[in-house]
Amino acid sequence: MKYSIPTAANDPAVAAYVKLIRTAEALHAEVTRGLTAEGLTASQFSTLKVLRMRGPLPQRDIANYLLKTGANVTMVVDNLESRELVKRTRDTADRRIVTVSLTPEGERLFDLVYPPHLERIRLAMKGLDEEGCGDLTSLLSQLHTTIAEPLCVATGTEEPLVLRTAS
């Protein structure tokens, strides 16, 4: 039995998916390149970000926000902890729960690298105007509705988190 392999040329869903993934990966690589100057991987930066935006969290919640496995987050937190950017605290009532929080040095580093990171995002997205960004966001929301809310707002507010100026 012959099987016809769908290709982007004859399957609009495949074409859109391939374009979405290739574009997302290229944009992500472009934006996160700037994090390497601070010795951060994209996952390390995202972990600092979720902790800065949401406050101390159990590791499993960090994994849920980042769409990563628990094992991956454990490794990331190990590396951040060795740099004294985060600390772990075991819950006294349920020792299975380990809460991760930023250290003052972790807050300082995040506050330093976040504004230039946002600027790199804006540059990467400059091909779309405000309406185009809204349209893209709407389309992506229709496509996948189970992804956690963006981390660009502080918990309990719709206002963007205002970071103090790093000195």
N, C-alpha and C positions, 0 to 999 in steps of 0.2 A: 504494500500500500504506500503510495506516495503521499508525502505530507508537504503542504505548501507553507513555507516559512514566511510569516508576516514580516514586512520590512517597512521602514519609514516611508518608502515610496508608495506603498499601496495600503497603508493602514494609518489613518489620521491619529488614532489613539497612541500608537507606537511612536509616530513622528513627534507628537506633542510631548510624550514622556521622555524620549531621548533628548529633545531640545531642552526641556526643563532641567533634567539631571545634569547635562553637560554645561548649561548656563550656570546653574547653581554651584556646581563644583568649581568652575572657573572664577566666578565672583567670590566665592568663599576663599579660594587660594589667594586671590588678589588682596582681599581685605585683611586676612589673617597674617599675611607676610609681615606686616608691621609689628605684630606681637613678638616676633622672634628677637627683636632688638632688646626686649625686656626678658628674654629667656622663657617666654610662655608659649605653650602649645594652645591651639584653639580650645581644646577641652579644659585646660587649666584656666584660661581666661573665662570661659563660660561658667565654670564652677565659682570663680571669684565673683562673677557678675550675679549669679543667682543668689549667692550669700549676701552680697551688697544690697541687692534689691529686695530680698525677702527676709533677711536676717538669718539667724542660726536655724539649721534644718537637719533632720536625720539624713544620713547618706542615701537611703532609699528614695527620699523625696527629691534630692538632688538628681539622682538617676532618672526619675520620672520627668523632671523639667528638661533635662538634657537629652532625653530619648536615648540613654545609654544603659548598658548593663550594670548591675551592681558591682561586678568584678572590675569593670573599666573605671567606675567612679572610685573604687577603693584604691586603685593604682594612682589615679590622678590626685586624690586627697593625700596619699602617702607622699607623693612628690612635692605637693604644696606644703605639707606639714614639715618635711625635711628642710624647706626654705623658710620655715617659721612664718608662713603667710596665712595658715589656718591652724586651728587646734580642734582636737576631738575631745568630747566629753561623753562618758558612758552614763546613761540614765540610771539613777540609783533604784528606781522602782522596777524597771525592766531592762536588765543588763544587755539584752539583745539590741537595744536601740543605742546607736552612737550618733550624737549630734555634732555637727561641724559648724564652726563659726570662724569669722575672720579675725585675725590678730590686727592690732593697730598697723603693723607693717603691711599686711594684706590690704587693708583699707587704703593706705597711702599709695601702694602700687596701683591698685585698681583706679583710684581717683586720678592718678597720673596718666594711665594709658587709655582710659575710657574716652575722653574728648577726642584725641587723635583717631581712635578707632571709629568713632561716629563719623568723623570727617572722611575717613577712607570709604565708609559705606556710602556716604553721600556722593563721593566721586565715582564710585563703582556704579551707582544708580543714576548718574547724570543723563543717561539716554532716555529717561522717562521724566515727564513733567509731573506736577502734583496730581493731576487727573489720571495720568497713566499709572502712577504708583497706586492710587486708589483702585483703579480697575484691576490691576494685577493682584492686589490684596484681596479684592472681592472674588476673583476667579480662584485663587488659591484656597480661600475659605470654603468655596463650593466644593472644591476637589477633596479636601481632607478636613474633617471637622473635629477630629479627636486629639489634635496637638494642643498641648498646654498653652495657656495665654502667653503672649510675649512678656519678656522680663524687663521691659523698659519703663515700667511704672512701679512706684513703691507700693507695697502691700496696703490695701484699704483705701486707695486713692486712684483717681484717673489722671492725676497730675504726674508729669515726668519727674523722676528723681533729680533733685538739684544737688550736684556734687560740689563740695567746697573745693576751692582752688588748691591744688597740690603745690607745696613750696619746695 
